[in-house]
Amino acid sequence: MSRIPRIILLIHFLCRVKKDPLGNMIDFVIIFFYFFLMLWVGWKHRNQSADAYWITNRQYSAGFISMSLVMTIFGASSVMGVIGLGYTRGLTGVWWSLTGGLALIPFSVFLAGRVRNFGVITLPDILKKAYGQRVSIPAAVVIVIAWCGVIAAQLVAAGLLVKDVFQIHFIIALFFVTVIFTLYTLWGGQQSVVRTDFLQLLFFSGGLLLSLVFMLRFIHINNVSNPLPADMWLFPVSASTRWYDVLVFYPLIVGMPYLVGPDIYSRVLCAKDSRSAFKASLAAAFIVIFLAFFLASWGMLARFIMPGVAAESALPRILNKLMPAGIRGIVMTGFLGALMSSADTCLMSASTIFSLNVLGAFPRFPQKYHLITTKITVILVGLVACVIAGTLKGIISSLLLGYTVFVAGVAMPTLGVFLKSRCRIEPVAAFWAVVLGGSVAVLGKFQDGRLLINILSPSGAKVLQTCFGKEYLSILPVFLSLLALAGISFVINMYRRSTS
């Protein structure tokens, strides 16, 4: 059989659907062409230098970095997650991304320029400068473990989108998007990611606006009348989102990765200077805040049109129901582009950190092999994330798993870097903050926390729930990390004073 008929049969298999096989084939061709274009960009940059692959030679201005930051934040998981929260909770669903946008403001003012001035490649490199390898190695391991979960959440979101629109099996859709984004990252590195993020943002914004037009048109033509529950219009809190969530849980678990996240730092470290890093972060903050409200409102409008569907399936269901073939494919490229931009940044961060800060820490590991090791790790991490994605329960819950492990293990020691001289943070304290916080966070997420609850005992768990609230299994490891960082440093400094 010739190659062309084989391709035709493949397209027919992927697009077979009872209602509109021709329309789905048109959409698939559009999306296939878009992904082919992205892969071509990656292939074009496959022979770049190590610095270009890791940090784009630090050549980009504030405009490019701000667009890349926005697309890093609004991956497929965040988009479908916030739309899903808007669908179920209403306006308070905005807090998932709004918290991040607000956190970017102090990051831009106080940290962005300082991060860029470190002149390093990864977040663990900053920890290495401040505390030494004894801290940077376990921190790097925690980041890679946590980010495998974050990448998996991106793959789940993209896989669900492709599955629901084309009516194919989820595993096929998951495999398809995994291969595309892994190859794109493998070939292009950070150079291709930053260069195409502006194009991705245009597709994403255009897709959002075009889908909104079709939703309003559908409501007008069909005289839709499905009143939303009154609770969905409440803000900043409602029955589903309490002050505890707004003031404690979201700032700690969701907002902290925007202050000390490896992906945010990887974008800032690609800026040409500290001024560009500051301007890019501040501009991204306001764009993220606007898009957070837009996406939550989009979810509310989707519930108005189509009540009673699974929240995280609202986006693909709306695309299937309201949009004609061709236009649906164009809009899908925008949302899948969000996957490409965010997932490949996460994949690059995790792979670079593992190759440079874990494997590269061994004295006998030659520096000349760091680049090829990073590329091999891209493939391995992509495969691991794909396997994890096949077992995950939901998008938001999967992201929370990764964020909790990261914040508990790495956030406090990283913030301590910027206060190290003033607060006299000790390296041994940072080490135990990483180990204790990261370990307890993993125990808190293993088997839905049942193992940690058994260790604490029912009465101990009840006391902690009274102290830290309903999300005590997520807050406890962060508290222990902070306690280790401050407590051990305090004891060591007091001992030095008494013996001096």
C-alpha positions as CSV (number, residue, x, y, z in Angstrom):
1,M,0.0,0.0,0.0
2,S,1.4,3.4,-0.9
3,R,2.1,6.1,1.7
4,I,-0.7,8.5,0.6
5,P,-3.6,6.0,1.0
6,R,-2.1,5.0,4.4
7,I,-2.3,8.7,5.6
8,I,-5.9,8.9,4.3
9,L,-6.8,5.8,6.2
10,L,-5.2,7.2,9.3
11,I,-7.1,10.4,9.1
12,H,-10.3,8.5,8.5
13,F,-9.7,6.3,11.5
14,L,-8.9,9.3,13.8
15,C,-11.9,11.3,12.6
16,R,-14.6,8.6,12.4
17,V,-17.7,10.0,14.1
18,K,-21.3,9.1,13.5
19,K,-22.7,12.6,13.0
20,D,-20.2,14.5,10.8
21,P,-17.2,12.5,9.5
22,L,-16.4,15.0,6.8
23,G,-16.5,18.0,9.2
24,N,-14.2,16.2,11.7
25,M,-11.8,15.4,8.9
26,I,-11.7,19.1,7.9
27,D,-11.0,20.0,11.6
28,F,-8.3,17.3,11.8
29,V,-6.5,18.5,8.7
30,I,-6.4,22.1,10.1
31,I,-5.0,20.9,13.4
32,F,-2.6,18.6,11.7
33,F,-1.3,21.5,9.6
34,Y,-0.9,23.6,12.7
35,F,1.0,21.0,14.6
36,F,3.1,20.3,11.5
37,L,4.0,24.0,11.4
38,M,5.0,23.9,15.1
39,L,7.1,20.8,14.6
40,W,8.8,22.4,11.6
41,V,9.8,25.4,13.8
42,G,11.2,22.9,16.3
43,W,13.1,21.0,13.7
44,K,14.5,24.2,12.2
45,H,16.3,24.9,15.6
46,R,17.4,21.3,16.3
47,N,21.1,22.1,16.0
48,Q,21.3,25.1,18.3
49,S,23.9,25.6,21.1
50,A,23.4,24.5,24.7
51,D,22.8,28.1,25.9
52,A,20.2,28.7,23.1
53,Y,18.5,25.4,24.0
54,W,18.4,26.1,27.8
55,I,18.0,29.9,28.0
56,T,17.7,31.3,24.4
57,N,21.1,33.0,24.8
58,R,19.3,35.5,27.1
59,Q,18.4,37.7,24.1
60,Y,14.7,38.4,24.4
61,S,13.0,41.8,25.3
62,A,10.1,42.4,27.7
63,G,7.5,41.9,24.9
64,F,8.5,38.4,24.0
65,I,9.0,37.3,27.7
66,S,5.7,38.7,28.8
67,M,3.8,36.8,26.0
68,S,5.8,33.6,26.9
69,L,4.9,34.1,30.6
70,V,1.2,34.4,29.8
71,M,1.2,31.2,27.6
72,T,3.3,29.4,30.2
73,I,0.6,30.1,32.8
74,F,-2.4,29.5,30.6
75,G,-1.8,25.9,29.6
76,A,-4.6,23.7,28.5
77,S,-5.1,22.5,32.1
78,S,-5.5,26.0,33.5
79,V,-7.8,27.0,30.6
80,M,-10.1,24.0,30.9
81,G,-9.7,24.1,34.7
82,V,-10.8,27.7,35.1
83,I,-13.6,27.3,32.6
84,G,-14.7,24.2,34.6
85,L,-14.5,26.2,37.9
86,G,-16.5,29.0,36.3
87,Y,-19.0,26.4,35.1
88,T,-19.5,24.9,38.6
89,R,-18.8,27.8,41.0
90,G,-19.4,30.9,39.0
91,L,-17.4,34.1,39.5
92,T,-15.4,32.7,42.4
93,G,-13.9,30.2,40.0
94,V,-11.7,33.0,38.9
95,W,-9.5,32.7,42.0
96,W,-7.5,29.8,40.5
97,S,-5.8,32.1,38.0
98,L,-6.5,35.4,39.7
99,T,-4.3,34.4,42.6
100,G,-1.5,33.7,40.3
101,G,-1.9,37.1,38.5
102,L,-1.9,38.9,41.8
103,A,1.2,37.0,42.9
104,L,3.0,38.1,39.8
105,I,2.8,41.7,40.9
106,P,5.1,41.5,43.9
107,F,7.2,39.0,42.0
108,S,7.8,41.6,39.3
109,V,8.5,44.4,41.7
110,F,10.7,42.6,44.2
111,L,12.1,39.4,42.7
112,A,12.1,39.4,38.9
113,G,15.1,41.6,38.4
114,R,17.1,39.8,41.2
115,V,16.3,36.4,39.7
116,R,17.6,37.6,36.3
117,N,20.7,39.0,37.9
118,F,21.7,35.6,39.3
119,G,22.7,34.8,35.7
120,V,22.0,31.0,36.2
121,I,20.0,28.5,34.1
122,T,17.6,26.9,36.6
123,L,15.9,27.6,39.9
124,P,18.0,24.9,41.7
125,D,21.1,26.8,40.5
126,I,19.9,29.7,42.7
127,L,19.6,27.4,45.6
128,K,23.1,26.0,44.9
129,K,24.6,29.5,45.0
130,A,22.9,30.3,48.3
131,Y,23.1,27.0,50.2
132,G,25.3,24.6,48.2
133,Q,24.6,21.2,46.4
134,R,23.3,19.6,49.6
135,V,20.1,21.7,49.1
136,S,20.0,22.1,45.3
137,I,20.0,18.3,44.6
138,P,17.0,17.3,46.7
139,A,15.2,20.4,45.6
140,A,15.8,19.5,42.0
141,V,14.4,16.0,42.7
142,V,11.3,17.4,44.3
143,I,10.7,19.8,41.4
144,V,11.0,17.0,38.8
145,I,8.6,14.7,40.7
146,A,6.1,17.6,41.2
147,W,6.4,18.8,37.6
148,C,5.7,15.3,36.2
149,G,2.2,15.7,37.7
150,V,1.8,19.2,36.3
151,I,2.8,18.0,32.8
152,A,0.4,15.1,33.1
153,A,-2.4,17.5,33.9
154,Q,-1.6,19.4,30.7
155,L,-1.7,16.2,28.7
156,V,-5.0,15.2,30.3
157,A,-6.6,18.5,29.4
158,A,-5.4,18.4,25.8
159,G,-6.3,14.7,25.5
160,L,-9.9,15.4,26.7
161,L,-10.2,18.2,24.2
162,V,-9.1,16.1,21.3
163,K,-11.2,13.1,22.5
164,D,-14.5,15.0,22.9
165,V,-14.2,17.0,19.7
166,F,-13.2,14.1,17.4
167,Q,-15.0,11.3,19.4
168,I,-11.9,9.1,19.6
169,H,-10.6,7.0,22.5
170,F,-8.9,9.0,25.2
171,I,-5.7,6.9,25.1
172,I,-5.3,7.6,21.3
173,A,-5.8,11.3,21.9
174,L,-3.4,11.3,24.8
175,F,-0.7,9.5,22.8
176,F,-1.2,11.9,19.9
177,V,-0.7,15.1,21.9
178,T,2.2,13.6,23.9
179,V,4.1,12.7,20.7
180,I,3.6,16.2,19.3
181,F,4.6,18.3,22.3
182,T,7.5,16.0,23.2
183,L,9.0,16.2,19.7
184,Y,8.5,20.0,19.5
185,T,10.3,20.4,22.8
186,L,13.0,17.9,22.0
187,W,14.0,19.6,18.8
188,G,13.4,23.3,19.5
189,G,14.2,23.8,23.2
190,Q,13.5,27.2,24.8
191,Q,14.4,29.0,21.6
192,S,11.5,27.7,19.7
193,V,9.2,28.0,22.7
194,V,9.8,31.7,23.3
195,R,9.7,32.5,19.5
196,T,6.4,30.8,18.9
197,D,4.6,31.9,22.2
198,F,3.5,35.2,20.6
199,L,1.9,33.3,17.7
200,Q,0.3,30.9,20.2
201,L,-1.1,33.8,22.2
202,L,-2.7,35.2,19.1
203,F,-4.3,31.8,18.2
204,F,-5.4,31.4,21.8
205,S,-7.0,34.9,22.2
206,G,-8.6,34.6,18.7
207,G,-10.1,31.2,19.6
208,L,-11.5,32.6,22.9
209,L,-13.1,35.6,21.1
210,L,-14.4,33.6,18.2
211,S,-16.0,31.0,20.5
212,L,-17.6,33.8,22.6
213,V,-19.2,35.2,19.4
214,F,-20.7,31.8,18.5
215,M,-22.0,31.4,22.1
216,L,-23.7,34.8,22.1
217,R,-25.1,34.1,18.6
218,F,-26.5,30.8,19.8
219,I,-28.2,32.4,22.8
220,H,-29.7,35.1,20.6
221,I,-31.0,32.8,17.8
222,N,-32.4,30.1,20.1
223,N,-33.7,32.4,22.8
224,V,-31.9,30.3,25.5
225,S,-33.2,30.8,29.0
226,N,-31.4,28.7,31.7
227,P,-31.1,31.0,34.7
228,L,-27.9,30.5,36.6
229,P,-28.0,29.8,40.4
230,A,-27.8,33.1,42.4
231,D,-24.7,31.7,44.2
232,M,-22.7,31.8,40.9
233,W,-22.9,35.6,40.8
234,L,-21.3,36.1,44.2
235,F,-17.8,37.4,44.6
236,P,-15.2,37.3,46.2
237,V,-16.7,34.4,48.2
238,S,-19.6,32.0,47.9
239,A,-21.0,28.8,49.2
240,S,-18.3,26.8,47.3
241,T,-15.4,29.2,47.8
242,R,-14.9,30.4,51.4
243,W,-12.6,33.1,52.9
244,Y,-10.3,30.2,53.9
245,D,-9.8,29.3,50.3
246,V,-9.2,32.9,49.2
247,L,-6.9,34.0,52.1
248,V,-5.1,30.8,53.0
249,F,-5.3,27.8,50.5
250,Y,-5.1,29.6,47.2
251,P,-2.3,32.0,48.1
252,L,-0.2,29.2,49.6
253,I,-0.7,26.4,47.2
254,V,-1.7,28.1,44.0
255,G,-0.1,31.5,44.3
256,M,3.3,30.4,45.6
257,P,4.5,28.8,42.3
258,Y,4.1,32.2,40.7
259,L,6.6,33.7,43.2
260,V,9.1,30.8,43.1
261,G,8.1,28.5,40.3
262,P,10.7,26.9,38.0
263,D,8.6,27.8,34.9
264,I,8.3,31.4,35.9
265,Y,12.0,31.6,36.6
266,S,12.9,29.9,33.4
267,R,11.0,32.7,31.4
268,V,12.6,35.5,33.4
269,L,16.1,34.0,33.0
270,C,15.7,34.2,29.2
271,A,15.3,38.0,29.4
272,K,18.1,40.1,28.1
273,D,18.4,42.2,31.4
274,S,16.7,42.8,34.7
275,R,14.7,45.7,33.5
276,S,13.1,43.5,30.8
277,A,12.4,40.8,33.4
278,F,10.5,43.4,35.6
279,K,8.5,44.9,32.7
280,A,7.6,41.4,31.3
281,S,6.4,40.1,34.7
282,L,4.3,43.1,35.4
283,A,2.7,43.1,32.0
284,A,2.0,39.4,32.3
285,A,0.3,39.9,35.7
286,F,-2.3,42.3,34.3
287,I,-3.0,40.1,31.3
288,V,-3.4,37.0,33.5
289,I,-5.9,38.9,35.8
290,F,-8.0,39.9,32.8
291,L,-7.9,36.4,31.2
292,A,-8.8,34.8,34.6
293,F,-12.1,36.8,34.7
294,F,-12.7,36.1,31.0
295,L,-12.3,32.3,31.3
296,A,-14.5,32.1,34.4
297,S,-17.2,34.1,32.7
298,W,-16.8,31.9,29.6
299,G,-17.5,28.9,31.9
300,M,-20.6,30.5,33.3
301,L,-21.9,31.3,29.8
302,A,-21.3,27.6,28.8
303,R,-23.4,26.5,31.8
304,F,-26.1,28.9,30.7
305,I,-26.1,27.3,27.2
306,M,-25.5,23.7,28.1
307,P,-26.2,22.8,31.8
308,G,-25.7,19.3,33.2
309,V,-22.4,18.3,31.5
310,A,-19.1,17.5,33.2
311,A,-17.4,20.8,34.1
312,E,-14.1,19.9,32.5
313,S,-15.8,18.8,29.3
314,A,-17.7,22.1,28.9
315,L,-15.2,23.5,26.4
316,P,-15.1,20.6,23.9
317,R,-18.9,20.2,24.2
318,I,-19.5,23.9,23.3
319,L,-17.1,23.6,20.4
320,N,-18.8,20.5,19.1
321,K,-22.3,21.9,19.5
322,L,-22.0,25.5,18.3
323,M,-19.3,25.7,15.7
324,P,-19.2,24.6,12.1
325,A,-16.4,22.5,10.7
326,G,-13.3,24.4,9.8
327,I,-14.0,27.2,12.3
328,R,-14.1,24.6,15.0
329,G,-10.7,23.4,13.9
330,I,-9.2,26.9,13.9
331,V,-10.5,27.6,17.4
332,M,-9.1,24.3,18.6
333,T,-5.7,25.2,17.4
334,G,-5.8,28.2,19.8
335,F,-6.6,26.0,22.8
336,L,-4.2,23.3,21.8
337,G,-1.6,26.0,21.3
338,A,-2.0,26.8,24.9
339,L,-1.0,23.2,25.6
340,M,2.0,23.5,23.4
341,S,3.2,26.6,25.2
342,S,2.7,25.6,28.8
343,A,3.5,21.9,28.6
344,D,6.7,22.3,26.7
345,T,7.9,24.9,29.2
346,C,7.1,22.5,32.0
347,L,8.9,19.7,30.2
348,M,11.9,21.9,29.4
349,S,12.1,23.0,33.0
350,A,11.9,19.5,34.5
351,S,14.3,18.0,32.0
352,T,16.9,20.8,32.3
353,I,16.8,20.6,36.1
354,F,17.2,16.8,36.1
355,S,20.1,16.8,33.7
356,L,22.0,19.9,35.1
357,N,21.2,19.8,38.8
358,V,20.8,16.1,39.5
359,L,22.9,14.2,37.0
360,G,25.2,17.1,36.5
361,A,26.0,17.2,40.2
362,F,28.1,14.0,39.9
363,P,31.8,15.0,39.5
364,R,32.5,12.4,36.9
365,F,29.6,13.4,34.7
366,P,31.2,15.3,31.7
367,Q,29.8,18.7,31.0
368,K,29.9,18.0,27.2
369,Y,27.1,15.5,27.7
370,H,24.7,17.9,29.5
371,L,22.8,18.9,26.4
372,I,22.3,15.4,25.0
373,T,21.3,14.3,28.5
374,T,18.7,17.1,28.6
375,K,17.2,15.9,25.3
376,I,17.1,12.3,26.4
377,T,15.4,13.4,29.6
378,V,12.8,15.3,27.6
379,I,11.7,12.0,26.1
380,L,11.7,10.1,29.4
381,V,9.8,12.8,31.3
382,G,7.3,13.1,28.5
383,L,6.7,9.3,28.6
384,V,6.4,9.3,32.4
385,A,3.9,12.2,32.3
386,C,1.9,10.3,29.7
387,V,1.7,7.2,31.9
388,I,0.7,9.3,34.9
389,A,-1.9,11.2,32.7
390,G,-3.6,7.8,32.0
391,T,-4.3,7.4,35.7
392,L,-5.3,10.9,36.8
393,K,-8.7,11.7,38.2
394,G,-9.1,15.3,37.1
395,I,-7.3,18.4,35.9
396,I,-7.5,20.7,38.9
397,S,-6.8,17.9,41.4
398,S,-3.8,16.8,39.4
399,L,-2.4,20.3,39.3
400,L,-3.0,20.7,43.1
401,L,-1.0,17.4,43.6
402,G,2.0,18.8,41.8
403,Y,1.8,22.3,43.3
404,T,1.5,20.9,46.9
405,V,4.6,18.8,46.6
406,F,6.5,21.7,45.0
407,V,5.4,24.4,47.5
408,A,6.0,22.2,50.5
409,G,9.5,21.1,49.4
410,V,11.0,24.1,47.5
411,A,9.0,27.3,48.0
412,M,10.2,28.3,51.5
413,P,13.9,27.6,50.9
414,T,13.7,29.6,47.7
415,L,12.1,32.6,49.3
416,G,14.7,32.3,52.0
417,V,17.4,32.9,49.4
418,F,16.2,36.5,49.1
419,L,16.1,36.9,52.9
420,K,19.2,34.8,53.7
421,S,21.5,37.5,55.0
422,R,18.8,39.4,56.9
423,C,17.2,36.3,58.5
424,R,20.5,34.3,58.7
425,I,19.1,31.3,57.0
426,E,21.4,28.3,57.4
427,P,22.1,25.7,54.6
428,V,21.4,22.8,56.9
429,A,18.0,24.4,57.7
430,A,17.2,24.7,54.1
431,F,18.1,21.1,53.5
432,W,15.7,19.8,56.2
433,A,13.0,22.2,54.9
434,V,13.2,20.6,51.5
435,V,13.3,17.0,52.8
436,L,10.7,17.3,55.5
437,G,8.3,19.5,53.5
438,G,8.6,17.4,50.3
439,S,8.3,14.0,52.1
440,V,5.2,15.0,54.2
441,A,3.6,16.4,51.0
442,V,4.1,13.2,49.1
443,L,2.7,11.2,52.1
444,G,-0.3,13.6,52.2
445,K,-1.2,12.9,48.6
446,F,-0.4,9.1,48.6
447,Q,-3.7,7.1,48.7
448,D,-5.6,10.3,49.3
449,G,-3.7,11.0,52.5
450,R,-4.8,7.8,54.3
451,L,-1.2,6.8,55.1
452,L,-0.4,10.2,56.6
453,I,-3.7,10.2,58.6
454,N,-2.8,6.8,60.0
455,I,0.6,8.1,61.1
456,L,-1.0,11.2,62.7
457,S,-3.8,9.1,64.3
458,P,-7.4,10.2,64.1
459,S,-7.2,12.5,67.1
460,G,-4.0,14.1,65.8
461,A,-5.6,14.6,62.3
462,K,-8.6,16.2,64.0
463,V,-6.4,18.7,65.9
464,L,-4.5,19.6,62.7
465,Q,-7.7,20.1,60.8
466,T,-8.8,22.5,63.5
467,C,-5.5,24.4,63.2
468,F,-5.0,24.4,59.4
469,G,-8.6,24.0,58.1
470,K,-10.1,21.5,55.7
471,E,-7.0,21.4,53.5
472,Y,-4.7,20.6,56.4
473,L,-3.0,17.8,54.5
474,S,-1.7,20.4,52.0
475,I,-1.0,23.2,54.5
476,L,0.8,21.0,57.1
477,P,3.9,20.2,54.9
478,V,4.3,23.9,54.0
479,F,4.1,24.8,57.7
480,L,6.7,22.1,58.6
481,S,9.0,23.3,55.8
482,L,8.8,26.9,57.2
483,L,9.2,25.6,60.8
484,A,12.4,23.7,59.8
485,L,13.8,26.6,57.9
486,A,13.2,29.2,60.6
487,G,13.6,26.9,63.7
488,I,16.9,25.2,62.8
489,S,18.4,28.5,61.6
490,F,17.4,30.1,64.9
491,V,18.9,27.3,67.0
492,I,22.2,27.4,65.1
493,N,22.5,31.1,65.3
494,M,21.7,31.1,69.1
495,Y,24.3,28.5,69.6
496,R,26.9,30.5,67.7
497,R,26.2,33.6,69.8
498,S,26.5,31.7,73.0
499,T,29.8,30.2,72.1
500,S,31.3,33.3,70.6
